[in-house]
């Protein structure tokens, strides 16, 4: 039950959201533990960098393919069965990858994990936004994402220790983590199995994506999420490390340090960014986030040195915290508990950016220059900023957007 006024920073956060934060952390730690093992495992099976890249890409590609069907299933079946099924698929896929004897089997296992991840994250986010009052959706989003990122930041460090014992062990740990998270969901959220019309979590009528796309706020959320997926989750982990090595000619150790700086700044700000999205409004925080991400790329490109690189990544993390919480809250305001496909489309926009960004900007950097590649990324961010600026400060449909 929500806490009463003045009883703490969890005021307004439903019991369901608190459970989801625990589940998100457990699952994310397992995912992070597995990450460092994938390239090493691929090499141990005798495959080259191309197949290792395919194994890594299988996860987000499967998420992208499964997003729309998963959204329809959420509308039809509700969040609880898909949340539990998604975590079960992650566990099975990870155990299968850990037992694999060929790279193709690992590829299949990663694909199954990707499908399970989409079922889980989509149903979890839909449930989180639906069971939270509009006045606290930003705060709930910040807590939920913060729990996830704390897990993903701490997971790789733990996973690096397990790789020394066995390259397969991190896959089994990820599977066990997903399994434990599934059991937690089944136990703590079992009251959602058969929602009734009079219950606080009963599902109202579904709102269509075509209707949602008529709202400037939802279009701004999609544009922002695509740009963040493209630049922050795509270019940041693919082209920027190469820019550091080739253009700035810095040691490889700064790649991990830079990514950690970005992840920590985002993780630390997420809960506060969510509160500000509720207090200031969706538009101011979304615009502020997009401007910070834009500034991060400008600092890196104009500064053209290691200090500017690290400062830029810190700004990027801060901007991503504002963007993700405010955009997710806008998606929740739009769906208002009535559209799994609306949340699916929102998540697909980031996944699409993550797929297109590294490939497109990587080709531009390879064939032309890193400066042109970063300039193209900056241009996309400018366009997303303009879309965010065009949304109304408060819409008639949603008083809190």
SVG drawing of the C-alpha trace seen along z (x, -y; Angstrom):
<svg xmlns="http://www.w3.org/2000/svg" viewBox="-16 -24 63 53">
<polyline fill="none" stroke="black" stroke-width="0.4" points="0.0,0.0 1.2,-3.5 2.7,-5.4 0.9,-8.4 2.0,-11.9 5.3,-12.7 6.3,-9.1 9.3,-8.9 10.6,-8.8 8.4,-5.8 5.2,-7.9 2.9,-7.3 4.7,-4.1 2.4,-1.1 3.2,2.3 3.4,3.7 6.0,1.2 8.1,2.0 8.0,5.7 9.0,4.9 12.0,2.9 13.2,6.0 12.6,8.3 14.3,5.8 17.4,5.7 17.7,9.5 17.3,9.9 19.7,7.1 22.5,8.4 22.3,11.7 22.3,10.0 25.3,8.0 27.2,11.0 26.7,12.7 27.8,9.8 31.6,10.1 31.5,13.8 29.9,13.7 32.9,12.7 35.2,15.1 32.7,17.9 32.3,17.3 36.1,17.4 36.3,20.6 33.9,22.2 36.3,21.3 34.3,18.6 35.5,15.2 34.4,11.6 31.6,11.7 29.8,14.6 30.5,13.1 28.8,9.9 25.8,11.9 25.5,13.6 25.5,10.1 23.1,8.7 20.7,11.6 19.4,10.3 18.2,6.8 17.1,8.1 14.9,10.7 13.5,8.0 12.7,5.8 10.9,8.6 8.9,9.7 7.8,6.3 4.6,5.8 3.2,9.4 4.1,9.0 2.2,5.8 -0.9,7.4 -0.5,10.3 -0.4,7.8 -3.6,6.3 -5.3,9.7 -3.9,11.7 -2.7,9.1 0.8,8.5 1.1,11.2 1.3,14.3 3.6,12.6 5.9,11.3 6.3,14.8 6.6,16.4 9.2,13.9 11.4,14.5 11.0,18.3 12.1,17.9 15.2,15.9 16.1,18.6 15.7,21.4 17.5,19.5 20.4,18.7 20.8,22.3 20.6,23.5 23.3,21.1 25.5,22.2 25.1,25.8 25.7,25.1 28.5,26.9 28.3,24.7 28.0,21.0 24.7,21.6 23.2,23.0 24.5,20.0 22.9,17.8 19.5,19.5 19.8,19.3 20.4,15.6 17.5,15.2 15.2,16.9 16.5,14.7 15.7,11.6 12.1,12.8 11.8,13.4 13.3,10.1 10.8,8.2 7.9,10.1 9.2,9.3 10.2,5.7 7.1,4.8 4.7,6.4 6.7,5.0 6.7,1.4 3.0,1.7 2.1,2.9 4.3,0.2 2.7,-2.6 -0.8,-1.3 -0.7,-0.8 0.9,-4.2 -1.0,-7.5 -0.1,-10.0 1.3,-12.3 4.0,-9.7 4.7,-8.0 8.0,-9.8 9.1,-8.8 8.1,-5.2 9.9,-5.0 13.1,-6.5 13.0,-3.9 12.3,-1.0 15.0,-2.0 17.4,-2.8 17.1,0.7 17.8,2.1 20.8,0.0 22.3,0.6 22.1,4.3 23.6,3.8 26.5,1.7 27.4,4.1 26.8,7.3 29.7,7.0 32.2,6.6 30.9,9.7 30.8,11.5 34.5,10.8 35.3,12.8 33.3,15.9 34.8,16.0 38.1,17.0 36.4,20.1 34.3,21.1 33.2,19.3 29.9,21.1 29.2,20.2 27.9,16.7 25.2,18.1 24.0,20.4 24.0,17.6 22.0,15.4 19.5,18.3 19.3,18.8 18.8,15.0 16.0,14.9 14.4,18.0 14.6,16.5 13.1,13.3 10.3,15.3 9.5,17.0 9.5,13.6 7.0,12.4 4.8,15.5 4.6,15.1 4.5,11.3 2.3,10.5 0.0,13.5 -3.0,11.3 -2.8,10.1 -3.6,13.5 -7.4,12.9 -8.1,9.1 -11.7,8.3 -13.6,5.2 -13.7,3.8 -10.0,4.3 -7.5,1.4 -5.5,3.3 -8.4,4.2 -7.7,3.6 -9.7,0.9 -10.4,0.7 -7.4,0.6 -6.3,-2.6 -5.0,-2.2 -1.5,-3.3 -3.1,-5.3 -5.0,-7.4 -1.9,-7.8 0.2,-9.0 -2.2,-12.0 -0.9,-13.3 2.3,-15.5 3.5,-14.3 3.5,-10.7 5.3,-11.5 7.9,-13.4 8.3,-10.4 8.9,-8.1 11.4,-10.6 13.3,-11.0 13.4,-7.3 14.7,-6.6 17.3,-9.3 18.5,-8.0 18.6,-4.4 20.5,-5.6 23.0,-7.8 23.3,-6.7 22.8,-3.0 24.0,-2.5 26.8,-5.0 28.1,-5.3 29.1,-1.7 30.1,-1.1 31.5,-4.2 32.6,-6.3 35.1,-3.7 36.7,-3.5 36.8,-7.3 38.7,-7.2 41.2,-4.7 41.6,-6.0 41.0,-9.7 42.0,-10.6 44.7,-7.8 44.1,-6.9 44.7,-3.5 41.9,-1.0 41.4,-1.1 39.6,-4.5 36.8,-2.7 35.6,-0.9 36.2,-3.9 34.2,-6.2 31.3,-3.7 31.3,-3.4 31.2,-7.2 28.2,-7.4 26.4,-4.5 27.0,-5.8 25.8,-9.4 22.7,-8.0 22.0,-5.5 22.6,-8.1 20.3,-10.7 17.4,-8.3 15.3,-8.5 15.6,-12.2 15.0,-12.7 11.8,-10.8 10.6,-13.0 11.4,-16.1 9.4,-14.7 6.4,-14.7 7.2,-18.1 8.3,-20.1 6.2,-18.4 7.0,-16.0 8.1,-18.6 10.7,-20.6 12.5,-17.4 12.3,-15.8 13.7,-19.0 16.4,-19.3 17.4,-15.6 17.6,-16.0 19.7,-19.2 22.1,-17.4 22.6,-14.5 23.1,-16.9 25.6,-18.9 27.5,-15.7 28.2,-14.9 29.1,-18.6 31.6,-18.6 33.2,-15.3 33.5,-16.5 34.6,-20.1 36.9,-19.3 38.6,-16.4 40.6,-15.2 40.3,-12.7 38.9,-15.2 36.2,-16.3 35.4,-12.7 34.8,-11.9 32.9,-15.1 30.7,-14.4 29.9,-10.8 29.0,-12.1 26.6,-14.7 25.2,-11.9 24.3,-9.8 22.6,-12.8 20.6,-13.5 19.6,-9.9 18.2,-9.8 16.0,-12.8 14.9,-11.5 14.1,-7.9 12.0,-8.8 10.0,-11.7 9.4,-9.8 8.3,-6.7 6.0,-8.7 4.5,-10.3 4.0,-6.8 2.2,-5.8 0.1,-9.0 -0.9,-8.2 -1.7,-4.5 -3.2,-5.2 -3.3,-1.5 -5.1,-0.8 -2.5,0.1 0.2,2.7 0.9,1.9 1.5,-1.7 4.2,-0.7 5.5,1.8 5.8,-0.9 7.6,-3.1 10.1,-0.4 10.5,0.5 11.6,-3.0 14.7,-2.6 15.5,0.9 15.3,-0.3 17.7,-3.2 20.1,-0.7 20.1,1.4 20.4,-1.4 22.8,-3.7 25.9,-1.5 25.5,-0.2 24.8,-3.6 27.2,-5.7 29.8,-3.0 29.7,-2.9 30.0,-6.7 33.0,-6.7 34.7,-3.9 34.2,-5.3 34.5,-9.1 35.5,-10.3 34.6,-10.2 33.9,-13.9 31.2,-13.4 29.8,-10.4 29.5,-12.4 28.0,-15.4 25.3,-13.1 24.5,-11.8 24.3,-15.4 22.0,-16.3 19.6,-13.5 19.6,-14.8 18.8,-18.3 15.8,-17.0 14.6,-15.1 15.0,-18.3 12.8,-20.2 10.1,-17.5 10.3,-17.7 10.0,-21.5 6.9,-21.2 4.9,-19.3 2.4,-21.2 3.5,-21.8 0.2,-20.4 -2.2,-18.5 -6.0,-18.3 -5.9,-14.5 -3.5,-14.2 -3.3,-16.8 0.1,-15.6 1.9,-15.5"/>
</svg>
